[in-house]
């Protein structure tokens, strides 16, 4: 039994893109630093963010790509 190419293409296009979210490359984490403080970052896999404790910012990761713009970062609440 042969597959109909039209049906096959339709099935692939109906697959939601969010089913597979790319992970961040761990080698990239080794070289990335906070653009403001030049300090190391902590990877929060669950929140998909890179945390700069020194700058009190959380940089988002979109589709496996870190967005290292301070204007796009979430401000962390002060716990003191």
N, C-alpha and C positions, 0 to 999 in steps of 0.2 A: 504494500500500500504506500503510495507516494503522498507527500505532504503538499498541500496547496500553498504556493508562495505568498499569496494574498492573505490567507488565514495566518500563516506563520508570522508575517510582518505585523499584522494587526495584534496578535498575541504579544509580541515583543514591545510594541508601542504602548500597550495598555498596562505594562508593568510599571508601577509607581517608582519614581526616581528615589524616593526617600527610603525604600527598602534596603538600599545599600549606601550607607554613609561612609565615605572614605576616612580611614584613620590618619592621624598626623604621622608623618615620618619621624621616627625616634631620633634619627641622625640630625634632623633639623632642630629638634629640641636641644641637642647638645651645643649648638652654635648660636641659637637665638638668645638675645638679652632684651631687657626692657629698654626701649628707645629713649626714655627720659633719664633713668638712673644708671643704665648699663649694668644692672644687677641681673642675676640669674632668675629664671622663671620656674614656677611650679605648674605642672600640667594637671588640670582637673578634668579627667576623662568624662565624668558624669555630666558636668556642666558645659563641656566643650569650650574650655577657656584656659588661657595661660595667665597665671596669677603673678603679679609683681607685688610682693609684700612691702617693699621699700616705697614704691609709688602709690600703693593702695589702689591698684587698678587691676581689672580682669579683662584681658584682651580676648575677643571672641575668635572662635575657629569656625570658618564656614567651608563646608565641603572639603575638609582636610587641610585648608589653607588658613594659617593664622593671619588675622588682620591686626597688624602692629601699629595702628594709628591711635594715639592718645585720645583723639576726638571720638573714636568709635568704642573706646574701652568703657567698661562699667566701673563706676567708683565703688570701692569696697567700704563698707560701714566700719567706723572706728569702734573697736571692742573695748577700749580703755575707759 
